[in-house]
Amino acid sequence: MWVSLDEAQDVLAARGVELDTKTVRLIAYRYAARARLVQQAENTAFEDTVAGRRVVISSDGGRMRLREIKRGPKTTKGRRRYTRGHGVNPRC
């Protein structure tokens, strides 16, 4: 791997934290991504203010259904018999 990640792993091991090189790399990338988001949020100028207004923020945390084209085998009359189990319900 990279020398700097190996050095970081050695320093952490000397302090009693045993982590794999891949884990050190993942932590570094995620920390950098968070730092970029903070920098972008600081540069964003909001024109409107919500002072004196009623603001409602909601999130249901449920599942969203993605529909797919469900093609099943043909019946004797020539219609399609739809199959089940192709849908995926990802968290939103």
C-alpha positions in Angstrom: 0.0 0.0 0.0 1.1 3.6 0.5 3.9 4.4 2.8 2.1 7.3 4.6 -0.8 4.9 5.4 1.6 2.3 6.8 3.3 5.0 8.9 -0.1 6.1 10.2 -0.9 2.5 11.0 2.4 2.2 12.9 1.8 5.3 14.9 -1.7 4.2 15.8 -0.3 0.7 16.8 2.3 2.4 19.0 -0.6 4.2 20.8 -2.5 0.9 21.3 -5.0 1.2 18.4 -4.8 -1.8 16.0 -6.3 -0.9 12.6 -5.8 -2.4 9.2 -4.3 -0.2 6.4 -7.6 -0.3 4.5 -9.4 1.0 7.6 -6.9 3.8 8.1 -7.4 4.8 4.4 -11.2 4.6 4.7 -11.1 6.9 7.8 -8.8 9.4 6.1 -11.1 9.5 3.0 -14.3 10.0 5.0 -12.6 12.7 7.1 -11.5 14.5 4.0 -15.0 14.3 2.5 -16.5 15.7 5.7 -14.0 18.6 5.7 -14.9 19.4 2.0 -18.6 19.5 3.0 -17.9 21.9 5.8 -15.9 24.1 3.5 -18.7 24.1 0.9 -21.3 24.9 3.6 -19.3 27.8 4.8 -19.1 29.3 1.3 -22.8 28.9 0.7 -24.7 32.2 1.1 -28.3 31.9 2.0 -30.3 34.8 0.7 -33.6 34.1 2.4 -34.0 33.9 6.2 -36.6 31.9 8.1 -36.7 34.4 11.0 -40.3 35.0 12.0 -41.6 32.1 9.9 -42.9 28.8 10.8 -40.7 26.0 9.4 -41.6 22.3 9.3 -39.1 19.7 8.6 -40.1 16.0 8.4 -38.8 12.7 7.4 -40.6 9.4 7.5 -37.6 7.1 7.2 -39.7 4.5 5.4 -39.0 2.4 2.4 -39.5 3.5 -1.2 -40.6 1.0 -3.8 -38.9 0.8 -7.1 -41.0 -0.7 -9.8 -39.5 -2.8 -12.5 -40.9 -4.3 -15.7 -42.0 -7.7 -14.7 -42.2 -10.1 -17.6 -43.4 -13.6 -16.8 -44.0 -16.7 -18.9 -46.8 -16.7 -21.4 -50.0 -18.4 -20.6 -51.9 -20.6 -23.1 -53.9 -17.6 -24.1 -50.8 -15.6 -25.0 -50.9 -13.2 -22.0 -48.0 -12.7 -19.7 -48.0 -14.1 -16.2 -46.3 -11.6 -14.0 -43.7 -12.8 -11.5 -43.2 -11.6 -8.0 -40.1 -10.9 -6.1 -38.3 -8.6 -8.5 -39.0 -5.4 -6.6 -36.4 -3.9 -4.3 -37.4 -1.7 -1.4 -34.4 0.5 -0.5 -34.3 2.7 2.6 -34.8 6.4 2.0 
